[in-house]
């Protein structure tokens, strides 16, 4: 296994063939999920429209906003680069809204696909940098980056993901904020085809970005993490997830483990990976352990699995071990 900040690979990685030639101004489809985002969405869309060196189109799916979100999107759509999708009903969560966006947008004529929240501000070169990273190595399927978390009181903090991969970290965590994700066109279409063919695999998932990272990894594809922040990640009371300070983050994650929410997400991601790649031996090994009735032997086996194959940071692996010992998973 090799792991560097320039890219992360495994010896079993299968190269992903890019579709279409590298061009000076690659075409990028941005999928934006909105819900009651009138306070922020204008500035977010303007920062996307100001992207340099790329040919962009934006598809917005609104999840039944009760404020002026749709009106603002329609106003900006006169530029011809924004399309507000018709929706008949809400999905109930940001993650499910993104899954609906994916299924509704084949993106056949695009080189890359990116995801956008409604409340951030993108750096002007965000997409250009991502496309260059993906063009540099056709085996890279997915790009994500650090973000600059910003608070209304002026505080700022860079949030970076660990790149010290384990064999199965993708079963227990994602690859950073989904608002930084850029996918090669070929990988996106493979993800979409899988989700259209297997709609049941996303029904129990809260996040859209974690399972997409998990699909890339269980298919043996390359991921590129950029340590440079490319997004101002605004923090406010309406964040679906938001940044986590050290003490508050530990307390929140332990709480999610204790109430069973996190364990449910892990099982949902595991089912997704087992469906996408039934021959993944370690995914199958984890499923067998997790399916056993609670016992001291089961909890010790889970703890040992976490030691060898758990999350990327040692502190996060330690929390998984604690959760296993306390029978929270």
Secondary structure, DSSP 4 states (H G I P E B T S, - for coil): -EEETTEEE-TT--PPPPSS---SS-EEEEEEEESS-TTTHHHHHHHHHT-SSSEEEEEEEE---SSSHHHHHHHHGGGSSEEE---SS--SSHHHHHHHHHHH---TT-SEEEEE-SS-EE-TTHHHHHHHHHHH-TTEEEEEEEEEEEETTS-EEEE-------TTGGGT--SS-GGG-EEEHHHHHHHHHHHHHTGGGGTT-S-SHHHHHHHHHHTT-EEEEEEEEEEEEEE-TT-SS----HHHHHHHHHHHHHTTHHHHHHHHHHHHHHHH-TT-HHHHHHHHHHHSPS-HHHHHHHHHHHHHHS-SSHHHHHHHHHHHHTT--
